[in-house]
Amino acid sequence: MADCKPLGFLIGLPFAILALALSLVGAVVWIIGSVLSCLCPCCICCTGLANAAMSLVKLPVKIIRWFIDQIPC
């Protein structure tokens, strides 16, 4: 665990909690977009919406990793 940086984790935790709320919204949008793109394949915008929502779902992990990488030691 030479790469363990608990300070970066603790600093990034409040931001990750906010991102978790956004990821829950993103998950709902992703489910709706996936269902709409399956029902009507001609709606290409629903696929883009589902992909954007998927990036919202991954946001908490990206934020924690970013904060951990910012701490030098």
PyMOL Python script that loads the backbone (N, CA, C, O; Angstrom):
from pymol import cmd

cmd.read_pdbstr("""\
ATOM      1  N   MET A   1       0.831  -1.186   0.000  1.00  0.00           N
ATOM      2  CA  MET A   1       0.000   0.000   0.000  1.00  0.00           C
ATOM      3  C   MET A   1       0.877   1.252   0.000  1.00  0.00           C
ATOM      4  O   MET A   1       0.630   2.183   0.767  1.00  0.00           O
ATOM      5  N   ALA A   2       1.887   1.279  -0.845  1.00  0.00           N
ATOM      6  CA  ALA A   2       2.766   2.445  -0.934  1.00  0.00           C
ATOM      7  C   ALA A   2       2.043   3.632  -1.560  1.00  0.00           C
ATOM      8  O   ALA A   2       2.451   4.778  -1.371  1.00  0.00           O
ATOM      9  N   ASP A   3       0.978   3.366  -2.298  1.00  0.00           N
ATOM     10  CA  ASP A   3       0.247   4.435  -2.986  1.00  0.00           C
ATOM     11  C   ASP A   3      -0.951   4.926  -2.169  1.00  0.00           C
ATOM     12  O   ASP A   3      -1.789   5.665  -2.685  1.00  0.00           O
ATOM     13  N   CYS A   4      -1.036   4.519  -0.896  1.00  0.00           N
ATOM     14  CA  CYS A   4      -2.158   4.911  -0.051  1.00  0.00           C
ATOM     15  C   CYS A   4      -1.976   6.345   0.431  1.00  0.00           C
ATOM     16  O   CYS A   4      -0.987   6.663   1.091  1.00  0.00           O
ATOM     17  N   LYS A   5      -2.929   7.206   0.102  1.00  0.00           N
ATOM     18  CA  LYS A   5      -2.872   8.613   0.496  1.00  0.00           C
ATOM     19  C   LYS A   5      -4.192   8.969   1.188  1.00  0.00           C
ATOM     20  O   LYS A   5      -5.118   9.464   0.546  1.00  0.00           O
ATOM     21  N   PRO A   6      -4.277   8.716   2.497  1.00  0.00           N
ATOM     22  CA  PRO A   6      -5.549   8.924   3.194  1.00  0.00           C
ATOM     23  C   PRO A   6      -5.972  10.386   3.242  1.00  0.00           C
ATOM     24  O   PRO A   6      -7.168  10.671   3.306  1.00  0.00           O
ATOM     25  N   LEU A   7      -5.021  11.322   3.212  1.00  0.00           N
ATOM     26  CA  LEU A   7      -5.380  12.731   3.251  1.00  0.00           C
ATOM     27  C   LEU A   7      -6.154  13.132   1.995  1.00  0.00           C
ATOM     28  O   LEU A   7      -7.143  13.860   2.079  1.00  0.00           O
ATOM     29  N   GLY A   8      -5.711  12.662   0.848  1.00  0.00           N
ATOM     30  CA  GLY A   8      -6.430  12.950  -0.399  1.00  0.00           C
ATOM     31  C   GLY A   8      -7.821  12.348  -0.387  1.00  0.00           C
ATOM     32  O   GLY A   8      -8.771  12.942  -0.898  1.00  0.00           O
ATOM     33  N   PHE A   9      -7.935  11.168   0.197  1.00  0.00           N
ATOM     34  CA  PHE A   9      -9.245  10.530   0.307  1.00  0.00           C
ATOM     35  C   PHE A   9     -10.176  11.343   1.194  1.00  0.00           C
ATOM     36  O   PHE A   9     -11.341  11.547   0.852  1.00  0.00           O
ATOM     37  N   LEU A  10      -9.672  11.804   2.323  1.00  0.00           N
ATOM     38  CA  LEU A  10     -10.507  12.567   3.261  1.00  0.00           C
ATOM     39  C   LEU A  10     -10.911  13.930   2.701  1.00  0.00           C
ATOM     40  O   LEU A  10     -12.034  14.386   2.920  1.00  0.00           O
ATOM     41  N   ILE A  11      -9.993  14.579   1.978  1.00  0.00           N
ATOM     42  CA  ILE A  11     -10.327  15.873   1.378  1.00  0.00           C
ATOM     43  C   ILE A  11     -11.363  15.701   0.273  1.00  0.00           C
ATOM     44  O   ILE A  11     -12.255  16.536   0.124  1.00  0.00           O
ATOM     45  N   GLY A  12     -11.252  14.634  -0.493  1.00  0.00           N
ATOM     46  CA  GLY A  12     -12.161  14.421  -1.606  1.00  0.00           C
ATOM     47  C   GLY A  12     -13.500  13.818  -1.224  1.00  0.00           C
ATOM     48  O   GLY A  12     -14.418  13.789  -2.043  1.00  0.00           O
ATOM     49  N   LEU A  13     -13.629  13.338  -0.001  1.00  0.00           N
ATOM     50  CA  LEU A  13     -14.852  12.658   0.420  1.00  0.00           C
ATOM     51  C   LEU A  13     -16.113  13.513   0.326  1.00  0.00           C
ATOM     52  O   LEU A  13     -17.120  13.011  -0.175  1.00  0.00           O
ATOM     53  N   PRO A  14     -16.128  14.776   0.777  1.00  0.00           N
ATOM     54  CA  PRO A  14     -17.363  15.564   0.636  1.00  0.00           C
ATOM     55  C   PRO A  14     -17.774  15.777  -0.815  1.00  0.00           C
ATOM     56  O   PRO A  14     -18.961  15.773  -1.142  1.00  0.00           O
ATOM     57  N   PHE A  15     -16.774  15.963  -1.688  1.00  0.00           N
ATOM     58  CA  PHE A  15     -17.079  16.142  -3.099  1.00  0.00           C
ATOM     59  C   PHE A  15     -17.583  14.841  -3.725  1.00  0.00           C
ATOM     60  O   PHE A  15     -18.436  14.858  -4.612  1.00  0.00           O
ATOM     61  N   ALA A  16     -17.055  13.730  -3.260  1.00  0.00           N
ATOM     62  CA  ALA A  16     -17.515  12.442  -3.761  1.00  0.00           C
ATOM     63  C   ALA A  16     -18.944  12.156  -3.313  1.00  0.00           C
ATOM     64  O   ALA A  16     -19.702  11.516  -4.042  1.00  0.00           O
ATOM     65  N   ILE A  17     -19.317  12.617  -2.133  1.00  0.00           N
ATOM     66  CA  ILE A  17     -20.692  12.423  -1.659  1.00  0.00           C
ATOM     67  C   ILE A  17     -21.660  13.223  -2.527  1.00  0.00           C
ATOM     68  O   ILE A  17     -22.735  12.734  -2.875  1.00  0.00           O
ATOM     69  N   LEU A  18     -21.281  14.447  -2.875  1.00  0.00           N
ATOM     70  CA  LEU A  18     -22.110  15.224  -3.804  1.00  0.00           C
ATOM     71  C   LEU A  18     -22.186  14.556  -5.161  1.00  0.00           C
ATOM     72  O   LEU A  18     -23.245  14.531  -5.789  1.00  0.00           O
ATOM     73  N   ALA A  19     -21.065  14.015  -5.618  1.00  0.00           N
ATOM     74  CA  ALA A  19     -21.056  13.323  -6.903  1.00  0.00           C
ATOM     75  C   ALA A  19     -21.886  12.048  -6.844  1.00  0.00           C
ATOM     76  O   ALA A  19     -22.437  11.622  -7.859  1.00  0.00           O
ATOM     77  N   LEU A  20     -21.980  11.437  -5.669  1.00  0.00           N
ATOM     78  CA  LEU A  20     -22.806  10.242  -5.524  1.00  0.00           C
ATOM     79  C   LEU A  20     -24.274  10.571  -5.754  1.00  0.00           C
ATOM     80  O   LEU A  20     -25.001   9.789  -6.366  1.00  0.00           O
ATOM     81  N   ALA A  21     -24.708  11.726  -5.264  1.00  0.00           N
ATOM     82  CA  ALA A  21     -26.089  12.151  -5.518  1.00  0.00           C
ATOM     83  C   ALA A  21     -26.310  12.366  -7.009  1.00  0.00           C
ATOM     84  O   ALA A  21     -27.352  11.986  -7.545  1.00  0.00           O
ATOM     85  N   LEU A  22     -25.339  12.972  -7.680  1.00  0.00           N
ATOM     86  CA  LEU A  22     -25.454  13.145  -9.134  1.00  0.00           C
ATOM     87  C   LEU A  22     -25.439  11.811  -9.860  1.00  0.00           C
ATOM     88  O   LEU A  22     -26.105  11.649 -10.883  1.00  0.00           O
ATOM     89  N   SER A  23     -24.681  10.853  -9.336  1.00  0.00           N
ATOM     90  CA  SER A  23     -24.632   9.556  -9.998  1.00  0.00           C
ATOM     91  C   SER A  23     -25.955   8.811  -9.876  1.00  0.00           C
ATOM     92  O   SER A  23     -26.319   8.048 -10.771  1.00  0.00           O
ATOM     93  N   LEU A  24     -26.677   9.022  -8.781  1.00  0.00           N
ATOM     94  CA  LEU A  24     -28.001   8.401  -8.662  1.00  0.00           C
ATOM     95  C   LEU A  24     -28.962   8.984  -9.694  1.00  0.00           C
ATOM     96  O   LEU A  24     -29.760   8.260 -10.288  1.00  0.00           O
ATOM     97  N   VAL A  25     -28.880  10.298  -9.903  1.00  0.00           N
ATOM     98  CA  VAL A  25     -29.681  10.932 -10.950  1.00  0.00           C
ATOM     99  C   VAL A  25     -29.255  10.394 -12.307  1.00  0.00           C
ATOM    100  O   VAL A  25     -30.093  10.111 -13.163  1.00  0.00           O
ATOM    101  N   GLY A  26     -27.935  10.253 -12.499  1.00  0.00           N
ATOM    102  CA  GLY A  26     -27.425   9.707 -13.755  1.00  0.00           C
ATOM    103  C   GLY A  26     -27.892   8.285 -14.010  1.00  0.00           C
ATOM    104  O   GLY A  26     -28.159   7.914 -15.153  1.00  0.00           O
ATOM    105  N   ALA A  27     -27.992   7.486 -12.951  1.00  0.00           N
ATOM    106  CA  ALA A  27     -28.457   6.108 -13.109  1.00  0.00           C
ATOM    107  C   ALA A  27     -29.912   6.074 -13.572  1.00  0.00           C
ATOM    108  O   ALA A  27     -30.280   5.265 -14.424  1.00  0.00           O
ATOM    109  N   VAL A  28     -30.726   6.948 -13.012  1.00  0.00           N
ATOM    110  CA  VAL A  28     -32.137   6.999 -13.431  1.00  0.00           C
ATOM    111  C   VAL A  28     -32.239   7.449 -14.880  1.00  0.00           C
ATOM    112  O   VAL A  28     -33.005   6.880 -15.657  1.00  0.00           O
ATOM    113  N   VAL A  29     -31.467   8.473 -15.245  1.00  0.00           N
ATOM    114  CA  VAL A  29     -31.483   8.956 -16.629  1.00  0.00           C
ATOM    115  C   VAL A  29     -30.961   7.886 -17.572  1.00  0.00           C
ATOM    116  O   VAL A  29     -31.475   7.742 -18.681  1.00  0.00           O
ATOM    117  N   TRP A  30     -29.947   7.130 -17.153  1.00  0.00           N
ATOM    118  CA  TRP A  30     -29.394   6.064 -17.984  1.00  0.00           C
ATOM    119  C   TRP A  30     -30.428   4.971 -18.240  1.00  0.00           C
ATOM    120  O   TRP A  30     -30.549   4.471 -19.359  1.00  0.00           O
ATOM    121  N   ILE A  31     -31.169   4.604 -17.203  1.00  0.00           N
ATOM    122  CA  ILE A  31     -32.202   3.568 -17.369  1.00  0.00           C
ATOM    123  C   ILE A  31     -33.287   4.051 -18.323  1.00  0.00           C
ATOM    124  O   ILE A  31     -33.712   3.308 -19.208  1.00  0.00           O
ATOM    125  N   ILE A  32     -33.733   5.277 -18.152  1.00  0.00           N
ATOM    126  CA  ILE A  32     -34.773   5.823 -19.038  1.00  0.00           C
ATOM    127  C   ILE A  32     -34.246   5.926 -20.465  1.00  0.00           C
ATOM    128  O   ILE A  32     -34.950   5.565 -21.409  1.00  0.00           O
ATOM    129  N   GLY A  33     -33.020   6.412 -20.634  1.00  0.00           N
ATOM    130  CA  GLY A  33     -32.442   6.529 -21.969  1.00  0.00           C
ATOM    131  C   GLY A  33     -32.236   5.190 -22.630  1.00  0.00           C
ATOM    132  O   GLY A  33     -32.438   5.062 -23.838  1.00  0.00           O
ATOM    133  N   SER A  34     -31.838   4.186 -21.866  1.00  0.00           N
ATOM    134  CA  SER A  34     -31.661   2.844 -22.428  1.00  0.00           C
ATOM    135  C   SER A  34     -32.981   2.247 -22.878  1.00  0.00           C
ATOM    136  O   SER A  34     -33.063   1.629 -23.940  1.00  0.00           O
ATOM    137  N   VAL A  35     -34.009   2.433 -22.071  1.00  0.00           N
ATOM    138  CA  VAL A  35     -35.323   1.906 -22.437  1.00  0.00           C
ATOM    139  C   VAL A  35     -35.845   2.608 -23.689  1.00  0.00           C
ATOM    140  O   VAL A  35     -36.374   1.958 -24.591  1.00  0.00           O
ATOM    141  N   LEU A  36     -35.700   3.920 -23.747  1.00  0.00           N
ATOM    142  CA  LEU A  36     -36.168   4.664 -24.921  1.00  0.00           C
ATOM    143  C   LEU A  36     -35.394   4.295 -26.177  1.00  0.00           C
ATOM    144  O   LEU A  36     -35.980   4.209 -27.257  1.00  0.00           O
ATOM    145  N   SER A  37     -34.084   4.074 -26.055  1.00  0.00           N
ATOM    146  CA  SER A  37     -33.312   3.706 -27.243  1.00  0.00           C
ATOM    147  C   SER A  37     -33.622   2.288 -27.690  1.00  0.00           C
ATOM    148  O   SER A  37     -33.469   1.975 -28.871  1.00  0.00           O
ATOM    149  N   CYS A  38     -34.051   1.424 -26.783  1.00  0.00           N
ATOM    150  CA  CYS A  38     -34.461   0.071 -27.183  1.00  0.00           C
ATOM    151  C   CYS A  38     -35.838   0.089 -27.836  1.00  0.00           C
ATOM    152  O   CYS A  38     -36.083  -0.652 -28.789  1.00  0.00           O
ATOM    153  N   LEU A  39     -36.729   0.921 -27.336  1.00  0.00           N
ATOM    154  CA  LEU A  39     -38.073   0.993 -27.887  1.00  0.00           C
ATOM    155  C   LEU A  39     -38.095   1.675 -29.253  1.00  0.00           C
ATOM    156  O   LEU A  39     -38.825   1.261 -30.155  1.00  0.00           O
ATOM    157  N   CYS A  40     -37.303   2.705 -29.390  1.00  0.00           N
ATOM    158  CA  CYS A  40     -37.287   3.454 -30.642  1.00  0.00           C
ATOM    159  C   CYS A  40     -35.834   3.677 -31.060  1.00  0.00           C
ATOM    160  O   CYS A  40     -35.217   4.660 -30.649  1.00  0.00           O
ATOM    161  N   PRO A  41     -35.283   2.775 -31.870  1.00  0.00           N
ATOM    162  CA  PRO A  41     -33.877   2.894 -32.252  1.00  0.00           C
ATOM    163  C   PRO A  41     -33.584   4.135 -33.106  1.00  0.00           C
ATOM    164  O   PRO A  41     -32.423   4.508 -33.272  1.00  0.00           O
ATOM    165  N   CYS A  42     -34.609   4.763 -33.639  1.00  0.00           N
ATOM    166  CA  CYS A  42     -34.376   5.951 -34.447  1.00  0.00           C
ATOM    167  C   CYS A  42     -34.045   7.169 -33.600  1.00  0.00           C
ATOM    168  O   CYS A  42     -33.580   8.178 -34.129  1.00  0.00           O
ATOM    169  N   CYS A  43     -34.278   7.092 -32.292  1.00  0.00           N
ATOM    170  CA  CYS A  43     -33.954   8.202 -31.381  1.00  0.00           C
ATOM    171  C   CYS A  43     -32.498   8.087 -30.962  1.00  0.00           C
ATOM    172  O   CYS A  43     -32.200   7.546 -29.897  1.00  0.00           O
ATOM    173  N   ILE A  44     -31.598   8.586 -31.783  1.00  0.00           N
ATOM    174  CA  ILE A  44     -30.176   8.493 -31.490  1.00  0.00           C
ATOM    175  C   ILE A  44     -29.791   9.386 -30.314  1.00  0.00           C
ATOM    176  O   ILE A  44     -28.780   9.141 -29.656  1.00  0.00           O
ATOM    177  N   CYS A  45     -30.586  10.415 -30.047  1.00  0.00           N
ATOM    178  CA  CYS A  45     -30.272  11.306 -28.924  1.00  0.00           C
ATOM    179  C   CYS A  45     -30.428  10.586 -27.589  1.00  0.00           C
ATOM    180  O   CYS A  45     -29.758  10.945 -26.620  1.00  0.00           O
ATOM    181  N   CYS A  46     -31.286   9.591 -27.516  1.00  0.00           N
ATOM    182  CA  CYS A  46     -31.449   8.832 -26.269  1.00  0.00           C
ATOM    183  C   CYS A  46     -30.190   8.039 -25.947  1.00  0.00           C
ATOM    184  O   CYS A  46     -29.853   7.854 -24.777  1.00  0.00           O
ATOM    185  N   THR A  47     -29.498   7.573 -26.974  1.00  0.00           N
ATOM    186  CA  THR A  47     -28.253   6.848 -26.749  1.00  0.00           C
ATOM    187  C   THR A  47     -27.189   7.789 -26.200  1.00  0.00           C
ATOM    188  O   THR A  47     -26.461   7.429 -25.275  1.00  0.00           O
ATOM    189  N   GLY A  48     -27.091   8.987 -26.761  1.00  0.00           N
ATOM    190  CA  GLY A  48     -26.142   9.967 -26.253  1.00  0.00           C
ATOM    191  C   GLY A  48     -26.462  10.377 -24.837  1.00  0.00           C
ATOM    192  O   GLY A  48     -25.556  10.580 -24.028  1.00  0.00           O
ATOM    193  N   LEU A  49     -27.737  10.500 -24.526  1.00  0.00           N
ATOM    194  CA  LEU A  49     -28.168  10.842 -23.182  1.00  0.00           C
ATOM    195  C   LEU A  49     -27.798   9.733 -22.198  1.00  0.00           C
ATOM    196  O   LEU A  49     -27.373  10.011 -21.077  1.00  0.00           O
ATOM    197  N   ALA A  50     -27.959   8.494 -22.613  1.00  0.00           N
ATOM    198  CA  ALA A  50     -27.604   7.364 -21.751  1.00  0.00           C
ATOM    199  C   ALA A  50     -26.094   7.318 -21.518  1.00  0.00           C
ATOM    200  O   ALA A  50     -25.654   7.001 -20.413  1.00  0.00           O
ATOM    201  N   ASN A  51     -25.299   7.627 -22.537  1.00  0.00           N
ATOM    202  CA  ASN A  51     -23.839   7.633 -22.372  1.00  0.00           C
ATOM    203  C   ASN A  51     -23.396   8.768 -21.455  1.00  0.00           C
ATOM    204  O   ASN A  51     -22.482   8.585 -20.651  1.00  0.00           O
ATOM    205  N   ALA A  52     -24.022   9.926 -21.560  1.00  0.00           N
ATOM    206  CA  ALA A  52     -23.697  11.045 -20.665  1.00  0.00           C
ATOM    207  C   ALA A  52     -24.074  10.706 -19.223  1.00  0.00           C
ATOM    208  O   ALA A  52     -23.358  11.062 -18.288  1.00  0.00           O
ATOM    209  N   ALA A  53     -25.189  10.023 -19.054  1.00  0.00           N
ATOM    210  CA  ALA A  53     -25.611   9.619 -17.709  1.00  0.00           C
ATOM    211  C   ALA A  53     -24.647   8.591 -17.128  1.00  0.00           C
ATOM    212  O   ALA A  53     -24.419   8.566 -15.919  1.00  0.00           O
ATOM    213  N   MET A  54     -24.087   7.752 -17.976  1.00  0.00           N
ATOM    214  CA  MET A  54     -23.137   6.754 -17.492  1.00  0.00           C
ATOM    215  C   MET A  54     -21.865   7.417 -16.971  1.00  0.00           C
ATOM    216  O   MET A  54     -21.257   6.932 -16.017  1.00  0.00           O
ATOM    217  N   SER A  55     -21.463   8.517 -17.588  1.00  0.00           N
ATOM    218  CA  SER A  55     -20.296   9.236 -17.069  1.00  0.00           C
ATOM    219  C   SER A  55     -20.612   9.881 -15.720  1.00  0.00           C
ATOM    220  O   SER A  55     -19.718  10.036 -14.889  1.00  0.00           O
ATOM    221  N   LEU A  56     -21.877  10.260 -15.492  1.00  0.00           N
ATOM    222  CA  LEU A  56     -22.273  10.774 -14.174  1.00  0.00           C
ATOM    223  C   LEU A  56     -22.208   9.681 -13.115  1.00  0.00           C
ATOM    224  O   LEU A  56     -21.892   9.951 -11.956  1.00  0.00           O
ATOM    225  N   VAL A  57     -22.506   8.455 -13.510  1.00  0.00           N
ATOM    226  CA  VAL A  57     -22.463   7.344 -12.559  1.00  0.00           C
ATOM    227  C   VAL A  57     -21.022   7.081 -12.124  1.00  0.00           C
ATOM    228  O   VAL A  57     -20.780   6.720 -10.972  1.00  0.00           O
ATOM    229  N   LYS A  58     -20.068   7.259 -13.033  1.00  0.00           N
ATOM    230  CA  LYS A  58     -18.662   7.018 -12.721  1.00  0.00           C
ATOM    231  C   LYS A  58     -17.991   8.203 -12.016  1.00  0.00           C
ATOM    232  O   LYS A  58     -16.833   8.094 -11.613  1.00  0.00           O
ATOM    233  N   LEU A  59     -18.680   9.308 -11.860  1.00  0.00           N
ATOM    234  CA  LEU A  59     -18.103  10.536 -11.334  1.00  0.00           C
ATOM    235  C   LEU A  59     -17.534  10.428  -9.913  1.00  0.00           C
ATOM    236  O   LEU A  59     -16.446  10.957  -9.685  1.00  0.00           O
ATOM    237  N   PRO A  60     -18.187   9.785  -8.952  1.00  0.00           N
ATOM    238  CA  PRO A  60     -17.602   9.735  -7.594  1.00  0.00           C
ATOM    239  C   PRO A  60     -16.222   9.085  -7.556  1.00  0.00           C
ATOM    240  O   PRO A  60     -15.337   9.548  -6.836  1.00  0.00           O
ATOM    241  N   VAL A  61     -16.036   8.025  -8.318  1.00  0.00           N
ATOM    242  CA  VAL A  61     -14.740   7.344  -8.340  1.00  0.00           C
ATOM    243  C   VAL A  61     -13.686   8.239  -8.980  1.00  0.00           C
ATOM    244  O   VAL A  61     -12.550   8.289  -8.508  1.00  0.00           O
ATOM    245  N   LYS A  62     -14.046   8.942 -10.045  1.00  0.00           N
ATOM    246  CA  LYS A  62     -13.098   9.845 -10.699  1.00  0.00           C
ATOM    247  C   LYS A  62     -12.679  10.975  -9.762  1.00  0.00           C
ATOM    248  O   LYS A  62     -11.513  11.370  -9.752  1.00  0.00           O
ATOM    249  N   ILE A  63     -13.609  11.491  -8.982  1.00  0.00           N
ATOM    250  CA  ILE A  63     -13.295  12.590  -8.063  1.00  0.00           C
ATOM    251  C   ILE A  63     -12.353  12.121  -6.959  1.00  0.00           C
ATOM    252  O   ILE A  63     -11.379  12.806  -6.648  1.00  0.00           O
ATOM    253  N   ILE A  64     -12.626  10.978  -6.370  1.00  0.00           N
ATOM    254  CA  ILE A  64     -11.755  10.457  -5.313  1.00  0.00           C
ATOM    255  C   ILE A  64     -10.359  10.201  -5.860  1.00  0.00           C
ATOM    256  O   ILE A  64      -9.372  10.552  -5.214  1.00  0.00           O
ATOM    257  N   ARG A  65     -10.259   9.593  -7.042  1.00  0.00           N
ATOM    258  CA  ARG A  65      -8.941   9.327  -7.635  1.00  0.00           C
ATOM    259  C   ARG A  65      -8.202  10.626  -7.941  1.00  0.00           C
ATOM    260  O   ARG A  65      -6.987  10.695  -7.756  1.00  0.00           O
ATOM    261  N   TRP A  66      -8.903  11.647  -8.401  1.00  0.00           N
ATOM    262  CA  TRP A  66      -8.262  12.915  -8.712  1.00  0.00           C
ATOM    263  C   TRP A  66      -7.682  13.545  -7.452  1.00  0.00           C
ATOM    264  O   TRP A  66      -6.541  14.005  -7.458  1.00  0.00           O
ATOM    265  N   PHE A  67      -8.465  13.567  -6.368  1.00  0.00           N
ATOM    266  CA  PHE A  67      -7.973  14.142  -5.125  1.00  0.00           C
ATOM    267  C   PHE A  67      -6.793  13.344  -4.570  1.00  0.00           C
ATOM    268  O   PHE A  67      -5.840  13.930  -4.055  1.00  0.00           O
ATOM    269  N   ILE A  68      -6.844  12.039  -4.667  1.00  0.00           N
ATOM    270  CA  ILE A  68      -5.736  11.216  -4.170  1.00  0.00           C
ATOM    271  C   ILE A  68      -4.470  11.481  -4.985  1.00  0.00           C
ATOM    272  O   ILE A  68      -3.374  11.515  -4.425  1.00  0.00           O
ATOM    273  N   ASP A  69      -4.606  11.668  -6.290  1.00  0.00           N
ATOM    274  CA  ASP A  69      -3.444  11.941  -7.133  1.00  0.00           C
ATOM    275  C   ASP A  69      -2.844  13.317  -6.883  1.00  0.00           C
ATOM    276  O   ASP A  69      -1.668  13.528  -7.182  1.00  0.00           O
ATOM    277  N   GLN A  70      -3.611  14.257  -6.346  1.00  0.00           N
ATOM    278  CA  GLN A  70      -3.105  15.599  -6.101  1.00  0.00           C
ATOM    279  C   GLN A  70      -2.207  15.696  -4.877  1.00  0.00           C
ATOM    280  O   GLN A  70      -1.425  16.641  -4.770  1.00  0.00           O
ATOM    281  N   ILE A  71      -2.294  14.749  -3.954  1.00  0.00           N
ATOM    282  CA  ILE A  71      -1.476  14.761  -2.747  1.00  0.00           C
ATOM    283  C   ILE A  71      -0.113  14.144  -3.105  1.00  0.00           C
ATOM    284  O   ILE A  71      -0.062  13.002  -3.561  1.00  0.00           O
ATOM    285  N   PRO A  72       0.989  14.882  -2.907  1.00  0.00           N
ATOM    286  CA  PRO A  72       2.296  14.408  -3.363  1.00  0.00           C
ATOM    287  C   PRO A  72       2.840  13.225  -2.551  1.00  0.00           C
ATOM    288  O   PRO A  72       3.530  12.374  -3.111  1.00  0.00           O
ATOM    289  N   CYS A  73       2.550  13.151  -1.261  1.00  0.00           N
ATOM    290  CA  CYS A  73       3.104  12.030  -0.492  1.00  0.00           C
ATOM    291  C   CYS A  73       2.127  11.577   0.563  1.00  0.00           C
ATOM    292  O   CYS A  73       2.416  10.643   1.311  1.00  0.00           O
TER     293      CYS A  73
END
""", "prot")
cmd.dss("prot")
cmd.show_as("cartoon", "prot")
cmd.util.cbc("prot")
cmd.orient("prot")
